[in-house]
Amino acid sequence: MITDVDTIQLKKIRYAVSRANKLACWKNICLVKSFAARFMLQRRGIASVMYLGLQIRNGKELFAHAWLVSGGFHVTPKGITDYKKIYSI
C-alpha cells in the first residue's frame, strides 16, 4: 500500500524527470523517461511497474508508448489514448 511519504517521493521523482526533460538538448521519449524514473525509484527502494503498450491508428499506423506506475500512482504518464499493454517489467 502506498503511503503519504511514498506519494511525496513519487511526485518529486515525476517532477525531476519532467524538469530534466526540459533541460536536455534532445527530446526524451517516454521510454527514456520511464527508465530514468525507474532507476530513481529503485535507488530509494520503491517498487514500480513499467508498462509497454501499442496502439494502431487509422488501421495502419503503429504507435508505441511506455509508462511507469508505482502503487497506482503514474510516475510517468500513460496519456489519454488507450494503448494495449503488451509487456510489463
N, C-alpha and C positions, 0 to 999 in steps of 0.2 A: 504494500500500500504506500502511496506517495504521501510524504509529509510536507508541511509548510516550508521546512528548511530545504527539502529537495526541490520544491517548486521555485523557491528563490534562486537556487543554483541553476536550475534548468532555464529560467528566464535570463539569468546573467550569461549563460553559455549561448543561448539563442541570440542575444543582443551582441555578444562578442563576435560571433560568426558573421552576423549581418554587417556589423561595422567593419570587420576585416575585409569583407567582400567589396565594400565601397572604396577601400584604400588600395586594393590590388590593381595592378596595371593590366590585368586580363579579366574577363568576365568569368567568375567561378560558376560552374554549373551545379545543379542540385546534388550530384554525386560527390563532388569535391566538398561542398558544404556539409553534407551528411557525414562523410568520413572525418572531417575536422571536428565536428561536434561530438562524434562518437569517441574519438581519441580523448577529447577533453573530459567526457563523462567517465571513461574508463580510468583515467588518472585520479578521479575523485571517488571511484568505487561505486558509481551509479550505473545500474543496468539499463540497457536500451535495446531496441529492435530497429534495424534498418530494413526498410521495405524497398523493393524494386518493382516497378509496375510498367505496364504497357497500355497504350490506347491506340486504336485505329480510327483515324478521322477520314471522312469522305470516302470510306471504303477502300482506300489505298495507301494513305499516309500513316506511317508508324511512328509514334512518339513514345519516348521512354522517360521515366521520372524516378527519382529516389527521394525518400523522406525518412526522418528519424523520429521515433516515438519512445518516450520513457514514462512508464506509469500512466499511460493515457494522455500525456502531455506531448504535443507536437513541437519538438525542438527545432526541426526544420520542417517547413510547411508541406503538406500534401497538395495543396492547391484546391481550386474549386471544381476542377474537372475530375471525372471518375477514371481512375486507372485500375486496370485489372492487376491485382497483386500476383506476381509470378515467382517471387522469391523473397524470403526474409532471412536476415542474418542476426 
